[in-house]
Amino acid sequence: MKRQTLNGAWTLTIPGSAFPETAATVPGSVYSDLLRAGLMPDPFYRDNEDQALRIMAHDFVYSRTFPVSAELLASDAVLLRCHGLDTLAEIEINGRFAGRAENMHRVWTYDVKPLLHAGENTIRVTLFSPTAYIRKAYEEKPLEGSSDAMRGFPHLRKAHCMFGWDWGPHLPDAGIWRDLELIGADTALLRDVSVLQRHAQDRVTLRVIARPE
């Protein structure tokens, strides 16, 4: 199996906003990138939380170029594995649709070999506004949660404390918050392994179940 990380330097663009295109880091987040660039104040100081919350009304685009070797493309399958997308995401590779995500708490894997070519490639990850999503979802189907949090937050598989709690501010950040990588696999790839133990008197039977990707 071959691995190629896509961590590191990216570019962040916020369409429809006054924010300029800025350097970004993966793993990371919108708030961390804007803070690093000096484009937003400390959200934990006084009422800066309100200004930070308004930023989340926008969509966000992370993009970069990356090389792909002929050796990686020779693999039976080339997968894009996203270990953490926060949260509503759409991915394009070389301008073509690669996949969607809507859950911050899981790993997303996409077959991207048909989208790649040897040499330089581009990837674009659009993260849609979490606050716009929960507002619309609440209007269509009211669902209450904590009285300290934003209305509609239970509709989204995103860390609920980001929407405010009795001990926390309303800072529903967005970003590629865990590793992003390409995986080249030949023949088969194990998705997960389950180990079961059977104890009978003084004898132990160990059975390993592996599921293919």
C-alpha positions as CSV (number, residue, x, y, z in Angstrom):
1,M,0.0,0.0,0.0
2,K,1.3,3.5,-0.9
3,R,0.4,6.6,1.0
4,Q,0.8,10.3,0.0
5,T,-0.2,13.0,2.5
6,L,-2.1,16.1,1.4
7,N,-1.4,17.9,4.6
8,G,0.5,21.1,4.7
9,A,0.1,24.4,2.8
10,W,-3.3,25.1,1.2
11,T,-5.2,28.3,0.2
12,L,-8.4,29.5,1.8
13,T,-10.9,31.6,-0.1
14,I,-14.2,32.9,1.4
15,P,-16.5,33.7,-1.6
16,G,-18.8,36.8,-1.2
17,S,-16.8,38.2,1.7
18,A,-14.3,41.0,2.2
19,F,-11.6,38.5,3.2
20,P,-8.7,38.2,0.8
21,E,-7.4,34.8,-0.3
22,T,-5.1,33.6,2.4
23,A,-2.6,30.9,3.2
24,A,-4.1,28.0,5.1
25,T,-2.8,24.9,6.9
26,V,-4.2,21.3,6.9
27,P,-5.0,20.0,9.4
28,G,-6.6,23.2,10.6
29,S,-9.7,25.4,10.5
30,V,-11.1,28.6,9.2
31,Y,-10.7,30.4,12.5
32,S,-7.1,29.2,13.0
33,D,-6.1,30.3,9.5
34,L,-7.8,33.7,9.8
35,L,-6.2,34.3,13.2
36,R,-2.8,33.3,11.9
37,A,-3.2,35.8,9.0
38,G,-4.3,38.6,11.4
39,L,-7.7,38.8,9.6
40,M,-9.9,38.3,12.7
41,P,-9.6,39.2,16.4
42,D,-9.3,36.8,19.3
43,P,-12.9,35.3,19.5
44,F,-12.5,34.7,23.2
45,Y,-11.9,38.4,24.0
46,R,-14.9,40.4,25.1
47,D,-17.7,40.2,22.5
48,N,-15.5,39.3,19.6
49,E,-17.4,36.0,19.6
50,D,-20.3,37.8,17.8
51,Q,-17.9,38.9,14.9
52,A,-16.5,35.4,14.6
53,L,-20.0,33.9,14.5
54,R,-20.9,36.1,11.6
55,I,-18.0,34.7,9.5
56,M,-19.7,31.3,9.6
57,A,-22.6,32.6,7.5
58,H,-20.2,32.2,4.5
59,D,-19.0,29.1,2.6
60,F,-15.3,28.3,2.5
61,V,-13.0,26.9,-0.2
62,Y,-9.8,25.2,0.5
63,S,-7.6,24.4,-2.5
64,R,-4.1,23.3,-3.5
65,T,-2.1,21.6,-6.2
66,F,-0.3,18.3,-5.5
67,P,1.8,15.9,-7.6
68,V,0.8,12.3,-8.5
69,S,3.4,9.8,-9.5
70,A,3.0,7.2,-12.2
71,E,3.8,4.6,-9.5
72,L,0.8,5.7,-7.4
73,L,-1.5,5.7,-10.5
74,A,-0.4,2.2,-11.3
75,S,-2.1,0.9,-8.1
76,D,-5.3,-1.1,-8.5
77,A,-7.2,1.6,-6.6
78,V,-6.3,5.2,-5.5
79,L,-8.4,6.4,-2.6
80,L,-8.8,9.9,-1.1
81,R,-9.1,9.4,2.6
82,C,-10.4,12.3,4.7
83,H,-9.9,11.7,8.4
84,G,-11.8,14.8,9.4
85,L,-14.0,17.2,7.4
86,D,-15.9,19.8,9.4
87,T,-18.6,19.4,8.2
88,L,-20.7,19.9,5.1
89,A,-18.2,19.4,2.3
90,E,-18.0,18.9,-1.4
91,I,-14.7,17.7,-3.0
92,E,-13.5,18.3,-6.5
93,I,-10.3,17.0,-8.1
94,N,-9.1,18.5,-11.3
95,G,-12.5,20.3,-11.6
96,R,-14.5,17.0,-11.4
97,F,-16.8,15.9,-8.6
98,A,-15.2,13.5,-6.2
99,G,-17.6,13.2,-3.3
100,R,-19.6,14.8,-0.5
101,A,-19.5,14.7,3.3
102,E,-21.9,15.7,6.0
103,N,-20.5,14.3,9.2
104,M,-17.6,15.7,11.2
105,H,-17.2,12.6,13.4
106,R,-16.3,10.0,10.8
107,V,-13.7,9.1,8.1
108,W,-14.7,9.6,4.5
109,T,-13.1,7.6,1.7
110,Y,-13.5,8.2,-2.1
111,D,-12.3,6.3,-5.2
112,V,-10.4,9.1,-7.1
113,K,-8.2,7.1,-9.5
114,P,-10.3,8.1,-12.6
115,L,-9.9,11.8,-11.6
116,L,-6.2,11.8,-11.3
117,H,-3.3,12.1,-13.8
118,A,0.4,11.9,-13.6
119,G,2.0,15.2,-12.7
120,E,0.3,18.2,-11.1
121,N,-3.3,17.9,-9.9
122,T,-5.7,20.2,-8.1
123,I,-8.0,19.6,-5.2
124,R,-10.8,21.9,-4.0
125,V,-12.8,21.3,-0.8
126,T,-15.9,23.5,-0.4
127,L,-17.2,23.7,3.2
128,F,-20.8,25.1,3.4
129,S,-22.0,27.4,6.1
130,P,-23.0,25.4,9.2
131,T,-25.2,28.3,10.5
132,A,-27.1,28.6,7.3
133,Y,-27.8,24.9,7.3
134,I,-29.1,24.7,10.8
135,R,-31.2,27.8,10.4
136,K,-32.9,26.3,7.3
137,A,-33.3,22.9,8.9
138,Y,-34.9,24.4,12.0
139,E,-37.4,26.4,9.9
140,E,-38.4,23.2,8.1
141,K,-38.5,21.0,11.2
142,P,-38.1,22.6,14.6
143,L,-35.9,20.5,16.9
144,E,-34.9,21.8,20.3
145,G,-31.6,21.1,22.2
146,S,-29.8,23.1,24.8
147,S,-31.3,26.5,25.5
148,D,-27.7,27.9,25.6
149,A,-27.0,26.7,22.0
150,M,-28.1,27.9,18.6
151,R,-31.4,26.7,17.2
152,G,-31.3,23.8,14.9
153,F,-27.9,22.5,16.0
154,P,-29.2,18.9,16.5
155,H,-29.8,18.6,12.8
156,L,-26.0,18.6,12.0
157,R,-23.5,15.9,12.8
158,K,-21.0,18.4,14.1
159,A,-19.5,18.9,17.6
160,H,-22.6,20.3,19.3
161,C,-20.6,22.3,21.9
162,M,-19.4,24.6,18.9
163,F,-22.9,26.0,18.8
164,G,-22.7,27.2,22.4
165,W,-23.3,25.6,25.7
166,D,-23.7,26.9,29.3
167,W,-19.9,26.9,29.5
168,G,-19.0,27.7,25.9
169,P,-19.3,30.4,23.2
170,H,-21.0,30.2,19.9
171,L,-18.1,29.4,17.6
172,P,-19.1,26.8,15.0
173,D,-15.8,26.7,13.2
174,A,-15.2,24.8,9.9
175,G,-12.2,23.2,8.2
176,I,-10.2,20.2,7.3
177,W,-9.4,19.3,10.9
178,R,-7.6,16.0,10.5
179,D,-5.3,14.4,8.0
180,L,-6.0,14.1,4.3
181,E,-4.2,11.5,2.2
182,L,-4.1,9.5,-1.0
183,I,-3.8,5.7,-0.6
184,G,-2.7,3.4,-3.4
185,A,-3.9,-0.1,-2.9
186,D,-3.3,-3.4,-4.8
187,T,-5.5,-6.5,-4.8
188,A,-7.4,-5.5,-1.6
189,L,-7.5,-3.1,1.3
190,L,-8.8,-4.0,4.8
191,R,-11.4,-1.5,6.0
192,D,-11.3,-2.7,9.7
193,V,-10.4,-5.7,11.8
194,S,-12.6,-7.2,14.5
195,V,-11.0,-9.5,17.1
196,L,-13.4,-11.9,18.9
197,Q,-12.3,-14.1,21.8
198,R,-14.1,-17.3,22.9
199,H,-13.2,-18.6,26.4
200,A,-14.0,-22.2,27.1
201,Q,-12.5,-23.6,30.3
202,D,-8.7,-23.4,29.9
203,R,-8.8,-23.0,26.1
204,V,-9.0,-19.7,24.3
205,T,-10.0,-19.4,20.7
206,L,-9.1,-16.3,18.8
207,R,-10.9,-15.4,15.6
208,V,-10.0,-12.4,13.5
209,I,-12.5,-11.0,11.0
210,A,-11.3,-8.6,8.3
211,R,-13.6,-6.7,6.0
212,P,-12.3,-5.7,2.6
213,E,-12.5,-2.0,1.6
